[in-house]
């Protein structure tokens, strides 16, 4: 039976939406990012929490206390929760992590997830 490791981090960032049909003034959120690795076989568990934690911390350093609209990694797209989930997923995957699931929460009842 596979094991899953999930870690969560918080960050603060502003964004605004200025696209046809989707416009909002600049505002901020206390965001949360959550990433899950599938550990198979279970022996792979050793050290994974530290590796995933360090990678999540690196991503958070890029977004914490920033204006998301200015992030080059978003390529000028509307900085939605969905875009952030894709960015975080790709960021972790490019670091060699077998990411299964990334969830970014903008509000208590609003989140987006990206899955393998």
N, C-alpha and C positions, 0 to 999 in steps of 0.2 A: 504494500500500500504506500503510495507516495506521500511524502510530507510536504507541507507548504510553510514558508516563512514569510510573514508580512510585517513590514515596518512602516511607521507613519512619522511624518515631519510636518511642522507648521511653518507658514511664512506669511508675510504681509506684502501686498502689492496693489498698485492702482492700475486701472485700465479705463478705456472709453471705447465706445463703438460708434464708428462714423462710416457706415456703409448704407447704401440704399436699402430701405426697409428695416434697418436695424441700427438705430442711433440712440446713444445714451451719453450723458455728460460724464466727465472724468469722476471716478469714484473708486473707493478702495474696499478690500475685503481682507479678512483673516482666513487665509486659505489653508487647506490641508492636502498633502499628497501622501498617497499610500501605495506601496509597491509590494507585489507578491512574487516570490520565486518558488518554483516547484523543485523540490530536492529529491532526486531519484538517481541512484539508490540512496537510502537514508544516510549512508556513511558520508555523503557529500556535505552534510550539515555543518561539520566543523569549520569554523571561521566564516561561514556565509553571512551571519548577522553583522559582523564587522565590515565585510566587503560591501554588502548592500547598504549598510548605514553610511559608510564613507561616500559611496556614490550618490545616495540621496542628499547627503549634506552638501556635496559639490553642486548638485543641481539647485538646491535651495539657495546657495550663495549667489548663483547667477540671477535669481528672481527676487530675492528678499529685498524689500524696500525699494523697488524699482517701478517705473512706469512700463508695463508690459508691452505697450504699443511701440516702445523703442527697442525691443529685443530683436536683434538681427536673426536669431534662430527661428523666429516666427515668420520670417520672410514677408513682412508687411501684411499678413493676414489679420483678420479681426481676432483679437486676443480673447477668444472664448474659452470656457472651461474645457471644451472638447479639444481645442488646439493645444492647450497646456497638457492635457492627458497624453496626446500623441507625442508632444515634445519630450515629456518626461520619460515615456516608454522608449523612444528612440535613443535618448541620452543614456539610459541605463543599458540598453541592448548594445550600443556601440562600445560600451566598456566591458563587453564579454559576459554580461550577466544573462542567465536564462530567465528573463522576465516573463511571467505568465499573465500578469494583470497589473495595471496602474489605474488608480482612481484619484481624481483631483476634485476636491470639494470646495465650492465657492461659498455656499451658505449651508446651514444645517440641513436643509431639504433640497439642495440643488447640487448635483455632482455629475461628472462624466467619467466613463471608464474606457480603457483601451485594453483589449485582450489579444493574446497571441492567436 
